[in-house]
Amino acid sequence: MILIDTHCHLDAHEFDADRDEVVSQAKETGVGMIVIPAVEPNNFQKVIALSKQYSNCSFALGMHPMYIDNSSPGDVKRLHALIKQELNNKSKLVAVGEIGLDFFVTQQNRETQEYFFAEQLKLAKEFNLPVILHVRRAVDDVLKYLRAHQVSGGIAHAFNGSRQQADAFIALGFKLGFGGAMTYSRSLKIRELAKTLPLEAIVLETDAPDIPPEWLGRKGRNSPNELLKIAQIFAELRGMELSQIIEITGKNAVDILPNLGTLYTPLEALH
């Protein structure tokens, strides 16, 4: 099994100057797959193009709650058509995402956020795709919508909720994404969750270029080649060998994003 970065915004402008080098370095550190979630209609084609350009990249399509004011109801129809097209083309689409709710920045557009979240959950259910969730200061509200729409699981990205909320996601068939925040020695709550949650419920991510690990400093640019060291921190927290962590979290990622299972070369890496 190989390392899988289940959340990396490789399309971000922070990578424009050295994207090829970033992807190459990630491969050299053992990152065998990078999932690139879209955030708004304007970057749908870019994440699709990057998945074609780089053999170790796949993508998700969705509208992020922090960018939702740039979208209109017509974009839901556009997203529906694009998902259908990409699935028919047997492309590297693995999920609907990044979608969700964010009540940290503002609640003034709460109704708009909830509308787009619900509509995108309906798309995920129609196409039987997992979802990649943005959940910030809105965990209970997100859980409410998941119970109402019952999609086929997914990933609660950059999870930072309570143990009770974590258990609620797991009960609904979700995995929880852990990354750079887990590496900070003062992140006591996140590190405790990383230590004690069922191992089969955790996947690894970077959220690059955001949420840099401790060794980069809070203003450093994160990148997917940091995932190996993040995995090592996770292994130390669990008291396990790095190879075990890579194998188990990789399997978890493929289990929750089944289309990833068709993208490996060689396929034996899955077993």
N, C-alpha and C positions, 0 to 999 in steps of 0.2 A: 504493500500500500504506500501511497505517496502523500505528501502534504497537500492539503487543499485549502486555499484561501477562499472562504465562502462569501467574502464581501470586500471588494476592492474597486474603487472608482478610478480605474486606469484611464478613463477618458478625461479626467480632470485636467485643467490647463497647467497644473503644477508639474505634469509629466510631459508637456509638449516638447521640452528641450532634449529629453533623454529617454523617451519611452522605450525604444528598442533596447537600450542598455538595462533599464529597469527589469524588463521581461527576461532578458538573458541572465541577469544576476539571480532573479528568482528561480529560474530553471536550475542554475548551478547550485543553489542552496537546497534543491529538492522539492520546490513547489511545482507539483505536476499539473495543477489546475487552478485557475483564477476565475472566480465568478464576478462579472461586471454588471451591477444593477443600474438600470437607467433611473433618472430622476424626473424627467419631464419630456414631453414630445420632441423638443428641439434636440435632444441627444439620443433619441431612439436609433437613428441610423448610424451614429458614431459607435455606439456599443456593439451593434451588429457587425459593423465593418472591422472593429478590433478583434472580434471573435473569429473572423475570417482570416485576418492578418497573422494572428498568433495561434499556433497549434495548441497551446496550453491555456487558452481563454474560452470561456463560455459567457452567456449573458442572461439577464432577466429584463423584462419590460414592464414599466409601471411609472406611476406619477407620485412623487414624494410629497408628503404633506407640507414641507417647507417651501415647495415651489408651486403649490397648487393654485395660487392666485394667477399664475401664468397660463392656466388651462381653462378650457370651456367644456360644457357637456358634450359637444361634438367630438372632443378628443377621446372620449370613452369609446365611441364608434370607431374612430381611427385605430385605437389600441386593439379593439376586438378584431378588426380586419387584419392588422399586422400580426397579431398572435396566430390567427388562423393561417395566414400565409407562411409564417416561419415554421409552424408545425407541419404544414403540407410539404414544405421544402426540406424537412428533416434537418433543420439547422441546429445550432448549438444553444437554443433557447431551453433554459432549465427551470424557470419560475416566473411568476408575476411579481415584480418588485422593482424598486423599493417603494412599498406602500405602507400606510399606517396613519398614525395620529401623532402630533407634536403640540402639546400644550405648555411647553417650556418657554418657547419664544413668544407666542401669543395665543390667546383664545378668542380673539376678535373675529376670526374667520372659522370658528369651530363648526358651524353648520356646513360650510363649504368643504372643510376637511372630511367631515363624516359622510357627506354625500359621495365624494370621490372614493373614499375608502370602501364604502358599501358596494358601489358600482364595480370596483375592481375585484372585490371578493366574489361578486357574482360571475365575473369573467373567469376567475381562477376555478371556480366550481364548474362552470360550463365546460372548460377545457381540461378539467382534471389535472390542474397544475398546482404545485405547492406555491406558497407565497414567502417573500422575504420582507419582514416587517420592521418598520421604524417605530419604536415605542419609547416616547420620552414624555414623562409626567402625564402619561395617559394609559397606563397598563390596564387598569380595570375597565376602561372604556373600550380598549382594543379587545380584551377578552369577551366583553359583552357582544361585540360584533362577530367575533369568531364563533361564539356559541349560536348566534342567529343564522350564520351562513354556512358553517360546517364544511370548510374547504379541506383538501387532502393534506393537511399539515403544512409545515414550512419551518422557517427559522425566525426566532425573535432576536434580531440583530442587536449587538452591543447591549446585552441584557444587564439591567441595573435595578431590578425590582427586588421584592422580598422573597423569602423562601416559599411562602404561601403562594405568591403569584407565579413563581417558577414552577411549582407543582401543578398549578392550574394550566399553564402552557403545556407541560409534559402530558397531562391527562388528556389534552386535546390533540395529542400527536405531534407536538412541536419539539424542535431542538432549540437550544439556546446558544447564541454566539458569544464567544469570549475572545478578547484580543488585548490590545495595548493597555487598557485600563487595569487589567489583571496583574500587570507587571509592577505596578506602583506599591511599594511596601506599606503605604498609608491607606491603600484601598482595602480596608479590612473587610467590609461587607462583601465586595466582589470576590476577594480571595477566599473568604469562607465558603461562599457558594461554589467556587471552583473546586475547593477541596472536598465538599460534601455532597454535591448533587450527583445523581446517578451518572456514571461515566458515559453510558449510552445516550444521554440526553444532551451532550455537549459537542459543538463544532467549533473550529478555530477560524479566526478572521483577522484582518488588519484594519479594515475601513480606510485604507490608504487613499489619499494622503493625510487623512484625519486620524485622530486618537493615537498619536505617536506613543510608543512604549517609553518607559522611564529613562532609558539610556540615551534617547534622542532629545529629551527635554520637551516641555509642553508645546513649544513652538517649532519643533523640528518637523521635517516632512517625512511622514511614514511611507513605507513602500512594502510590496509583498515579500521582498527578500528578508524582511524582519520576522517573518512567520516562524522560521526555524527556531530562533531564539525565544520567541513567545511560547512555542511548543515546549521548549526546554524548561522555561519557568513553570509552565503548567505541570510538566512531569515532576518537577521538584515539589510543587505544592501537593501533588497526589502521592508522592513517594514511589514513583514508578520509573521504569526505563523510558527514555525518549522514544525508542523504537516501538514500544507498546502504545504510547500516546499517539504517535503518527498513524499506526495501524487502526486503532480504535476510532479516533476522530475522523479519519478518512472514510472508514466504513460508515460512520454516522452520517457524513455528508452525502454519500452515495445513496444511503437508505432514504434520506429525506428529500433529496433531489435526484430522483431515479434517472432522469435523462443524462446525468453525469456519467452513468454507467456505460453509456454507448460511446463516450468520447475518449476513453483511455487507449493509449498505445504503449505497450501491449495490453490486451484485455486481462491477461493473467494477473495484472497488478491489482485487480479487484478481489482476488481470492486469497 
